[in-house]
């Protein structure tokens, strides 16, 4: 009999836990511009990848990119002739300057 009285509370607790896990795992759209650190020109075709995954994108002709990623994950920026850069996602804007190798 006591089990039946506790059942609604247990179900409610489980629902709250599942809901809170879904809220934390929501990706955000991160946008930014990748430029050359020496002269500020856009880096066209720079690879922007989510570290540890196969997900990624490339910068356009203006050095701009946009990618869906969970807050706290790292983005890896790579382009031939430049040093690789890894940055943690803390917000929706992430501009990057790459240094020539």
C-alpha positions as CSV (number, residue, x, y, z in Angstrom):
1,X,0.0,0.0,0.0
2,X,2.8,2.4,0.8
3,X,4.4,1.7,-2.6
4,X,1.3,3.0,-4.4
5,X,1.5,6.3,-2.4
6,X,5.1,6.8,-3.3
7,X,4.7,5.9,-7.0
8,X,3.5,9.4,-8.2
9,X,6.4,11.1,-6.3
10,X,8.9,8.6,-7.9
11,X,7.5,9.1,-11.4
12,X,7.6,12.9,-10.9
13,X,11.3,12.8,-9.8
14,X,12.3,10.6,-12.8
15,X,10.5,13.0,-15.2
16,X,12.3,16.0,-13.6
17,X,15.7,14.3,-13.9
18,X,15.1,13.4,-17.6
19,X,13.9,16.9,-18.4
20,X,16.9,18.5,-16.8
21,X,19.3,16.4,-18.8
22,X,17.6,17.4,-22.0
23,X,17.8,21.1,-21.2
24,X,21.6,20.9,-20.5
25,X,22.3,19.1,-23.8
26,X,20.7,21.6,-26.1
27,X,23.1,22.9,-28.8
28,X,23.5,26.6,-29.5
29,X,24.4,28.1,-32.9
30,X,27.9,29.5,-32.6
31,X,28.9,32.1,-35.3
32,X,32.1,33.9,-35.9
33,X,34.9,35.0,-38.2
34,X,38.3,33.4,-38.7
35,X,41.0,35.9,-39.7
36,X,44.8,35.9,-40.2
37,X,46.4,37.2,-37.0
38,X,49.1,39.2,-38.9
39,X,46.9,41.3,-41.2
40,X,43.2,40.6,-40.3
41,X,42.3,39.1,-43.7
42,X,39.6,36.4,-43.7
43,X,40.8,32.8,-43.8
44,X,38.6,31.2,-46.5
45,X,37.9,27.5,-46.3
46,X,39.1,27.0,-42.7
47,X,37.9,23.8,-41.2
48,X,35.8,24.3,-38.0
49,X,35.2,21.0,-36.3
50,X,33.6,19.9,-33.0
51,X,36.5,18.2,-31.1
52,X,36.0,14.4,-30.8
53,X,33.3,14.2,-33.4
54,X,32.9,14.0,-37.2
55,X,30.8,17.2,-37.2
56,X,32.1,20.4,-38.7
57,X,31.9,23.1,-41.3
58,X,34.1,25.5,-43.3
59,X,34.4,29.3,-43.4
60,X,33.0,31.1,-46.4
61,X,34.6,33.7,-48.6
62,X,34.4,36.3,-45.8
63,X,35.9,34.0,-43.2
64,X,32.5,33.5,-41.6
65,X,31.1,30.2,-40.1
66,X,28.1,28.9,-38.2
67,X,27.8,25.6,-36.3
68,X,25.5,24.0,-33.9
69,X,27.4,22.8,-30.8
70,X,26.8,22.2,-27.1
71,X,28.1,24.9,-24.7
72,X,31.3,23.7,-23.1
73,X,32.5,21.7,-26.1
74,X,35.7,22.6,-28.0
75,X,35.9,23.8,-31.6
76,X,39.0,23.0,-33.5
77,X,40.1,25.4,-36.3
78,X,42.6,24.1,-38.9
79,X,43.9,25.4,-42.2
80,X,47.0,24.6,-44.2
81,X,49.9,26.9,-43.3
82,X,48.4,28.0,-40.0
83,X,48.7,26.7,-36.4
84,X,45.8,24.7,-35.2
85,X,43.6,26.4,-32.6
86,X,41.2,24.8,-30.1
87,X,38.7,27.0,-28.2
88,X,36.0,26.2,-25.7
89,X,32.5,27.3,-26.6
90,X,31.2,29.8,-23.9
91,X,28.7,31.7,-26.0
92,X,27.2,32.3,-29.4
93,X,30.0,34.5,-30.8
94,X,33.5,33.1,-31.3
95,X,35.9,35.1,-33.5
96,X,39.3,33.5,-34.1
97,X,42.7,34.7,-35.2
98,X,45.0,32.1,-36.7
99,X,48.8,32.4,-36.6
100,X,50.7,31.4,-39.7
101,X,53.0,28.4,-39.3
